Amino acid sequence: MATKKAEAPKGKLGVLVVGLGAVSSTFMAGVLAARKGLAKPIGSMTQYDKIRVGEGEDKKYLHYKDIVPLAELDDIVFGAWDVYPANAFESAVNAEVLKAKDILPIKEELEAIKPMKAAFDKNYAKRLDGDNVKECKDRWDMTEQIREDIRNFKKETGVDRVVVLWAASTEVYVPVDEKVHGSLEALEAAMKADDKEHIAPSMCYAYAALSEGAPFIMGAPNTTVDIPAMWELAEKTKMPIAGKDFKTGQTLVKSGFAPIIGTRCLGLSGWFSTNILGNRDGLVLDEPANFRTKEVSKLSTLESILVPEDQPDLYGHGNDEDTQYYHKVRINYYPPRNDNKEGWDNIDIFGWMGYPMQIKINFLCRDSILAAPLCLDLVLLSDLAQRAGRYGIQRFLSFFLKSPMHDYTENEVPVNHLFQQYVMLKNAIREMGGYEADETID
Ligand SMILES: NC(=O)c1ccc[n+]([C@@H]2O[C@H](COP(=O)([O-])OP(=O)(O)OC[C@H]3O[C@@H](n4cnc5c(N)ncnc54)[C@H](O)[C@@H]3O)[C@@H](O)[C@H]2O)c1
């Protein structure tokens, strides 16, 4: 795909979020508060990071907005869908992420964000029991209704463009089935045949967004956009897609820390990651079928950074088959902690002559506080990509995602290494700003 300079935005940017829970309400509250000068959007690359452009005497370090034409926070108009009818204010209060002093000054704006009825199927998230749900004849009808919601939102708000972001619960694991997910034609036929087993509601949202000319971002570990059918649709509609699973706490640390082990040629015999989490996300993930989706996403991070086939002496030992280090990830639902997740990593490494050592990392994080800036960055950069004529899988957004999209049918290996991902991000920004991509270290 030819790279071109991004066109300047015209008018407002609609941000339609699937799921109005802890992450979404924290994201929205932060943007609205920042707009009023009441809070700072800390952790957001698009608001803070500076990238070098030019070399030698011409080199300058600029904020993204001075390189590319990003939409302004003031231009964002929010909308949402949720299974529960709570508006964004009620949801922020229920989530208990933010303090009253941070929510009350933006109460009116948050109350105005009322969720549209969700495209939902209880078999995909058994622990949820809301009644703000669409009546759908079949999966095709579900998709058509979401498309209508997007069109109505555009009409009612007068926004120029829309980005759709999935920040809803993790669905049960849907393995890729070539017969259904392998082509757009097969996917559409399955939707029309109401194939509930292979067509998750999230696929209906993605299909609707792309068909309505909106980039789609998958913030959960759902396999929604990891299928050739969806790539075909993104190519056909010339829309960007990004996914999957916000890289927030433990996996951010992992993708930043694993390169230390790899770069210094230390050995790894095992990496055990566990978490305690007490919010609704934790409740949904307590269901084994939903946790499976998360587990697959979280496990993928190390595979392309510490590769046993490349370094059998260093990474080729540890599990039962003695072919690879042992990598295990657990999430335990523990209500007292609510959104304040605690992650522990125990890393068993070995050094000179095989002598073992251990590293322990204890991250006491706040899930939604880490996810909110990623929502903002993913939304603004997907909108930018669309204006730069980029479509299909947006690899430069891998930096923000636990399990980056890649074309596995072509044996493509995803880039999980945090600092390689950062180079990809910086170069995409440079190119969309009309500068040359480069590999200079700075
Ligand atoms: N916070 C993090 O650090 C982080 C990191 C990576 C991924 N995620 C993912 O982000 C998602 C949101 O997390 P959260 O903490 O806000 O969860 P949450 O439970 O507070 O909110 C999710 C909301 O989605 C709604 N929902 C579920 N299915 C829906 C559907 N089909 N249509 C519309 N709404 C639907 C639920 O009713 C709920 O209100 C989860 O999938 C989580 O795994 C979060």
The ligand as an SDF file (V2000), in Angstrom:
LIG
                    3D

 44 48  0  0  0  0  0  0  0  0999 V2000
   -8.1570   -2.5300   31.5740 N   0  0  0  0  0  0  0  0  0  0  0  0
   -7.1930   -3.1960   31.0370 C   0  0  0  0  0  0  0  0  0  0  0  0
   -6.0630   -3.0990   31.4660 O   0  0  0  0  0  0  0  0  0  0  0  0
   -7.4630   -4.0480   29.8470 C   0  0  0  0  0  0  0  0  0  0  0  0
   -6.3700   -4.5440   29.1450 C   0  0  0  0  0  0  0  0  0  0  0  0
   -6.6000   -5.3230   28.0200 C   0  0  0  0  0  0  0  0  0  0  0  0
   -7.8990   -5.5850   27.6190 C   0  0  0  0  0  0  0  0  0  0  0  0
   -8.9460   -5.1240   28.3470 N   0  0  0  0  0  0  0  0  0  0  0  0
  -10.2760   -5.4860   27.9000 C   0  0  0  0  0  0  0  0  0  0  0  0
  -11.1070   -4.3650   27.7770 O   0  0  0  0  0  0  0  0  0  0  0  0
  -12.4500   -4.7900   27.9330 C   0  0  0  0  0  0  0  0  0  0  0  0
  -13.1740   -3.8190   28.8560 C   0  0  0  0  0  0  0  0  0  0  0  0
  -12.6620   -3.9140   30.1840 O   0  0  0  0  0  0  0  0  0  0  0  0
  -13.4650   -3.2340   31.3840 P   0  0  0  0  0  0  0  0  0  0  0  0
  -12.6130   -3.3450   32.5910 O   0  0  0  0  0  0  0  0  0  0  0  0
  -13.9970   -1.9190   30.9810 O   0  0  0  0  0  0  0  0  0  0  0  0
  -14.7020   -4.2510   31.5360 O   0  0  0  0  0  0  0  0  0  0  0  0
  -16.1570   -3.9280   32.0820 P   0  0  0  0  0  0  0  0  0  0  0  0
  -16.7480   -5.2500   32.4130 O   0  0  0  0  0  0  0  0  0  0  0  0
  -16.1310   -2.8660   33.1340 O   0  0  0  0  0  0  0  0  0  0  0  0
  -16.9040   -3.2910   30.8090 O   0  0  0  0  0  0  0  0  0  0  0  0
  -17.2580   -4.0260   29.6960 C   0  0  0  0  0  0  0  0  0  0  0  0
  -18.6730   -3.6450   29.3130 C   0  0  0  0  0  0  0  0  0  0  0  0
  -18.9720   -4.2880   28.0720 O   0  0  0  0  0  0  0  0  0  0  0  0
  -20.3450   -4.5780   28.0660 C   0  0  0  0  0  0  0  0  0  0  0  0
  -20.5920   -5.5590   27.0030 N   0  0  0  0  0  0  0  0  0  0  0  0
  -20.2990   -6.8730   26.9860 C   0  0  0  0  0  0  0  0  0  0  0  0
  -20.6530   -7.4200   25.8060 N   0  0  0  0  0  0  0  0  0  0  0  0
  -21.1670   -6.4180   25.0500 C   0  0  0  0  0  0  0  0  0  0  0  0
  -21.6950   -6.3560   23.7500 C   0  0  0  0  0  0  0  0  0  0  0  0
  -21.7730   -7.4400   22.9780 N   0  0  0  0  0  0  0  0  0  0  0  0
  -22.1240   -5.1460   23.2920 N   0  0  0  0  0  0  0  0  0  0  0  0
  -22.0470   -4.0390   24.0720 C   0  0  0  0  0  0  0  0  0  0  0  0
  -21.5730   -4.0630   25.3240 N   0  0  0  0  0  0  0  0  0  0  0  0
  -21.1290   -5.2300   25.8050 C   0  0  0  0  0  0  0  0  0  0  0  0
  -20.6010   -5.0610   29.4890 C   0  0  0  0  0  0  0  0  0  0  0  0
  -21.9740   -4.9740   29.8170 O   0  0  0  0  0  0  0  0  0  0  0  0
  -19.7290   -4.1230   30.2950 C   0  0  0  0  0  0  0  0  0  0  0  0
  -20.4360   -3.0000   30.7770 O   0  0  0  0  0  0  0  0  0  0  0  0
  -12.4050   -6.2320   28.4420 C   0  0  0  0  0  0  0  0  0  0  0  0
  -12.6230   -7.1290   27.3830 O   0  0  0  0  0  0  0  0  0  0  0  0
  -10.9850   -6.3700   28.9080 C   0  0  0  0  0  0  0  0  0  0  0  0
  -10.5150   -7.7140   28.8450 O   0  0  0  0  0  0  0  0  0  0  0  0
   -8.7520   -4.3420   29.4440 C   0  0  0  0  0  0  0  0  0  0  0  0
  1  2  1  0
  2  3  2  0
  2  4  1  0
  4  5  1  0
  4 44  2  0
  5  6  2  0
  6  7  1  0
  7  8  2  0
  8  9  1  0
  8 44  1  0
  9 10  1  0
  9 42  1  0
 10 11  1  0
 11 12  1  0
 11 40  1  0
 12 13  1  0
 13 14  1  0
 14 15  2  0
 14 16  1  0
 14 17  1  0
 17 18  1  0
 18 19  2  0
 18 20  1  0
 18 21  1  0
 21 22  1  0
 22 23  1  0
 23 24  1  0
 23 38  1  0
 24 25  1  0
 25 26  1  0
 25 36  1  0
 26 27  1  0
 26 35  1  0
 27 28  2  0
 28 29  1  0
 29 30  1  0
 29 35  2  0
 30 31  1  0
 30 32  2  0
 32 33  1  0
 33 34  2  0
 34 35  1  0
 36 37  1  0
 36 38  1  0
 38 39  1  0
 40 41  1  0
 40 42  1  0
 42 43  1  0
M  CHG  2   8   1  16  -1
M  END
$$$$
